[in-house]
Amino acid sequence: MPESPSFPNALERARANSPFLARLIEQRPAVAALLQDGDAEAALALAREEGEARADISEGLRIERGGVALAVAIADLAGAWDLTRVTRTLSDFADRACTQAVAAAITVRTPGATPQGFAIIALGKHGGRELNYSSDIDPIFLYDRETLPTRDGEEPAMAAVRIGRRIVELLQEQTAHGYVFRVDLRLRPTPEVSPIALPIAGAISHYESSAMAWEQAAFIRARAAAGDIALGERFLEAIRPFIWRRSLDFGQIRNIDTMRRSIRDHYAGGQAIGPGYDLKRGRGGIRECEFFVQAQQLIHGGRNEGLRGADTRTSLAALRDAGHVPAEDAETIAGAYEVLRTAEHRLQMLHDRQTHEIPRQAEERDAAARLHGLADGDALIGWVKPPALRVDAIYSAFADWEETETPTLPLDDDRLDASLRAFGFDDPAGPGRLVRRWRSGKLRAIRSEKGREGFEAVLPALLTAVAAAPDPARALARLDSMFERLPSAINFFDLLMARPALIALLGDLLSYTPVLADQLARRADLIDRLVEPDARTLPGSIEEIAEALQPPQAGDYERFLDRVRADVGEMRFLLGAQLIEGKVDPLAVAGGYARLAEAATQVLAGRAIAEFESAHGRVPGGELVILALGRLGGRALTHSSDLDLIFLFTGSYESRSDGERQLGATDYFNRLSQRVIAALSVPTAIGALYEVDTRLRPSGAQGPPCVSLASFETYQREKAWTWEHMALTRARAIYGHDEARTAVGAILSAVLRDQTATDLAAEVRSMRGQIAAHKPPSGPLDVKRLPGGLIDAEFVIHFLQLTHKCGLHPELDLAAEALVEGGHLEPAFAEARRFLTRLLILVRLVSPDCAEPPVPVRGLIAQSLELAGWDAVMATLDDARAVVIAAWEGPLGPRDTLPQKE
């Protein structure tokens, strides 16, 4: 190919080697003249003008198609247009031709009617705007019974079929001017029995309930291309959950690869790279490039909208950027795809045939090579062979997951105990009982034939991993509980077979943490997230998380809530898994939990407010402000932390909302705050998100859910108890506009700096005594309530903050550091509190009852705390508690003689 565009050279090669292009050059001299001058854009425009000048639409489309075919071919051969420009120009012409055909088919039958109620969904390369040079199109025709124009007394179904037939005729019929596009309607549901045009409701029902695996893959590149675009987009939106599944069905991926294998078998003669090689269906060919991309889109696109592109190379780049495809593999496949598609175009340009096979005849092979600028057919084969071989290697490695070896020791009942010992169980009695129970058919998840097949296929590897887990007995018990709660396990077993590395991870999770094991029982698909590229990274900023939590389509309110809850649940699960792996500081994970909760609050509050405003309007000059306290206010949550929130509103309580159902400001914001609380805490099909505690609001449980800023300030200055001011030291606004947040911050600062108490030390001691009496430590690892634990540490910090008006930061780390710098605390206190916090974060996940954990869990805790062993953990705990008690006793008196409040 020339280094710079050379249109005369391209025209010369076309005349000499392509009978089809030579004929077009002779038939379209004006278009050819513009191309000779190097003006492909003008040639394309002229082709369109010549087509539009014809009164007959059938003739006009064919005239335009000839001009487009000539302009595209010469611009391509000249090196002026790259593959993307070539395929998109061809695809855009297909859109335009289909649009005109729909309009003509409707208006001829029903003159004066608006061409609506009939849509063309483009699939395959047309849907991805990647049409071949000589390609058919694969549309699906849809119609809406309510809006499709019909003749008097005509059923919409029959009208739609007649319109569809006329569209096919306008596009496909061979006339003296050729054809426009070959039309293949076989991608519609059950094409052997279904009409060529489908009602939208029936089509949606099919894809929601009975579609095949290949149909899911086909719709990755689906696009509303012509006709009633709004109707087509409504259909695609309705079936989006069918295409992009958050819970991946690895059985579908296996089916897709089975299709790929059957294609190899069916076209066995075109697999070897040489004369007769099939550029599309051969090993390492175009289809395998596309399958490689589409399979991974199906795997990851359900959770990442950025991977749902229709264009192969753009989608491949997105998969690379997301970390799902190695950069080298992505570059190899993208380059190979361009070579193979370009070679395919050269073959098709010879005679305008939809061929993909390197010609077996030497003359034809040489002609295709010379058309491209190569010496001969051998050079053509030498051009395509290296990239095809590289694609074959990459795709075969990717697809071989199906054949990954797993243990195959016999598990029949007669030899079950021996097999379990071989797997690694010293005492097979307990595991044997569970295996027999699982096989009994009593568990719903393993009752169906497919469920049993998947269970037996994965059981050897699963038992091997459990036997090697840190605590096999505990892992087995939790696995049994998980099987009990799974509504269906087919996809779960498919997933484990597809990704054997997950089995070992599952054994660890089941051994170490009942909390994550319970989450897996509710949503077994969560385990798949552990092999995603972001599984071992902490969440980004609050703004980044909030953006990621916004569903691509708002949908109805309940669907929105479920989607956000599912996403937040996944992120919390991943954070917990990072703690189990022991490779990240628990304090960093606590910060991630807090950023996630704050982002979720912002997203859900925003949607709840929008929903509420649709009925009640807005209160002029007023808005909702959400105040976080406790661990959320301090930006350090555990896996199971609830959210301590106070709801406030700005503006006058005398105002009224301006919606159809008006409310007074106080009533308005009280109802709105309850709506937000429900969005955060009410269980749905996905489950509950957070427990929300609003008892720190003015007047506690006796007060209204939401008060004005003015009332809040008055209460805090005139009526609040000392413990409420202590709670305010960790308060900060997490929802509301900047002006409102600033106003709240000013109130908090003024109240805390102006706060006075007659005997603050006595009140603090009394409060701590009351807590000790009513909520004693629940176990030896209750580092929150133990003497010298986190409650004591927090009380010391709050006492010193209010006494010295120093270190008034919501984050306790910053507060402690400021108090150390001010000379109010010893430096050892800050480190002791951090140790206690790290231990709490771990205990909440691995030993939520605060009991001393089993030996394997002790090792995990020691590793996460970077200590030599369990004895070192307990010694460090004792030391930290001693430091806190010393810090307490300096300003507050003996820790072991706390008074109890009457």
Stockholm file with secondary structure:
# STOCKHOLM 1.0

chainA/1-902         MPESPSFPNALERARANSPFLARLIEQRPAVAALLQDGDAEAALALAREEGEARADISEGLRIERGGVALAVAIADLAGAWDLTRVTRTLSDFADRACTQAVAAAITVRTPGATPQGFAIIALGKHGGRELNYSSDIDPIFLYDRETLPTRDGEEPAMAAVRIGRRIVELLQEQTAHGYVFRVDLRLRPTPEVSPIALPIAGAISHYESSAMAWEQAAFIRARAAAGDIALGERFLEAIRPFIWRRSLDFGQIRNIDTMRRSIRDHYAGGQAIGPGYDLKRGRGGIRECEFFVQAQQLIHGGRNEGLRGADTRTSLAALRDAGHVPAEDAETIAGAYEVLRTAEHRLQMLHDRQTHEIPRQAEERDAAARLHGLADGDALIGWVKPPALRVDAIYSAFADWEETETPTLPLDDDRLDASLRAFGFDDPAGPGRLVRRWRSGKLRAIRSEKGREGFEAVLPALLTAVAAAPDPARALARLDSMFERLPSAINFFDLLMARPALIALLGDLLSYTPVLADQLARRADLIDRLVEPDARTLPGSIEEIAEALQPPQAGDYERFLDRVRADVGEMRFLLGAQLIEGKVDPLAVAGGYARLAEAATQVLAGRAIAEFESAHGRVPGGELVILALGRLGGRALTHSSDLDLIFLFTGSYESRSDGERQLGATDYFNRLSQRVIAALSVPTAIGALYEVDTRLRPSGAQGPPCVSLASFETYQREKAWTWEHMALTRARAIYGHDEARTAVGAILSAVLRDQTATDLAAEVRSMRGQIAAHKPPSGPLDVKRLPGGLIDAEFVIHFLQLTHKCGLHPELDLAAEALVEGGHLEPAFAEARRFLTRLLILVRLVSPDCAEPPVPVRGLIAQSLELAGWDAVMATLDDARAVVIAAWEGPLGPRDTLPQKE
#=GR chainA/1-902 SS CCSSCCHHHHHHHHHHHCHHHHHHHHHCHHHHHHHHTTCHHHHHHHHHHHHHTCSSHHHHHHHHHHHHHHHHHHHHHTTSSCHHHHHHHHHHHHHHHHHHHHHHHHHHHSTTCCCCSEEEEEEHHHHTTCCCTTCEEEEEEEECTTTSCCCTTCCHHHHHHHHHHHHHHHHHCCBTTBCSCEECCTTSSSTTTSCSEEEHHHHHHHHHHTCCHHHHHHGGGCEEEEESHHHHHHHHHHTHHHHSCSSCCHHHHHHHHHHHHHHHHHTGGGCSSSTTCBTTTSTTSHHHHHHHHHHHHHHHTTTCGGGCCSSHHHHHHHHHHTTSSCHHHHHHHHHHHHHHHHHHHHHHHHHTCCCCBCCSSHHHHHHHHHHHTCSSHHHHHHHHHHHHHHHHHHHHHHHGGGGCCCCCCCCCGGGHHHHHHHHTCSCCHHHHHHHHHHHTTCSGGGCSHHHHHHHHHHHHHHHHHHHTSSSHHHHHHHHHHHHHHCSCCHHHHHHHHHCTHHHHHHHHHHHHCHHHHHHHHHCGGGGGGGGSGGGGSCCCCHHHHHHHHSCSSCCCHHHHHHHHHHHHHHHHHHHHHHHHHTCSCHHHHHHHHHHHHHHHHHHHHHHHHHHHHHHHCCCTTCCEEEEEEHHHHTTCCCTTCCEEEEEEECSCTTCBCCSSSCCBHHHHHHHHHHHHHHHHHSCCTTCCCCCEECTTSTTGGGSCSEEEHHHHHHHHHHTCCHHHHHHHTTCEEEESCHHHHHHHHHHHHHHHHHCCCTTHHHHHHHHHHHHHHHSCCSSTTCTTTSTTSHHHHHHHHHHHHHHHTCCCCSSHHHHHHHHHHTTSSCHHHHHHHHHHHHHHHHHHHHCTTCCCCCHHHHHHHHHHTTCSSHHHHHHHHHHHHHHHHHHHHHHHCCGGGCCCCC
#=GC SS_cons         CCSSCCHHHHHHHHHHHCHHHHHHHHHCHHHHHHHHTTCHHHHHHHHHHHHHTCSSHHHHHHHHHHHHHHHHHHHHHTTSSCHHHHHHHHHHHHHHHHHHHHHHHHHHHSTTCCCCSEEEEEEHHHHTTCCCTTCEEEEEEEECTTTSCCCTTCCHHHHHHHHHHHHHHHHHCCBTTBCSCEECCTTSSSTTTSCSEEEHHHHHHHHHHTCCHHHHHHGGGCEEEEESHHHHHHHHHHTHHHHSCSSCCHHHHHHHHHHHHHHHHHTGGGCSSSTTCBTTTSTTSHHHHHHHHHHHHHHHTTTCGGGCCSSHHHHHHHHHHTTSSCHHHHHHHHHHHHHHHHHHHHHHHHHTCCCCBCCSSHHHHHHHHHHHTCSSHHHHHHHHHHHHHHHHHHHHHHHGGGGCCCCCCCCCGGGHHHHHHHHTCSCCHHHHHHHHHHHTTCSGGGCSHHHHHHHHHHHHHHHHHHHTSSSHHHHHHHHHHHHHHCSCCHHHHHHHHHCTHHHHHHHHHHHHCHHHHHHHHHCGGGGGGGGSGGGGSCCCCHHHHHHHHSCSSCCCHHHHHHHHHHHHHHHHHHHHHHHHHTCSCHHHHHHHHHHHHHHHHHHHHHHHHHHHHHHHCCCTTCCEEEEEEHHHHTTCCCTTCCEEEEEEECSCTTCBCCSSSCCBHHHHHHHHHHHHHHHHHSCCTTCCCCCEECTTSTTGGGSCSEEEHHHHHHHHHHTCCHHHHHHHTTCEEEESCHHHHHHHHHHHHHHHHHCCCTTHHHHHHHHHHHHHHHSCCSSTTCTTTSTTSHHHHHHHHHHHHHHHTCCCCSSHHHHHHHHHHTTSSCHHHHHHHHHHHHHHHHHHHHCTTCCCCCHHHHHHHHHHTTCSSHHHHHHHHHHHHHHHHHHHHHHHCCGGGCCCCC
//
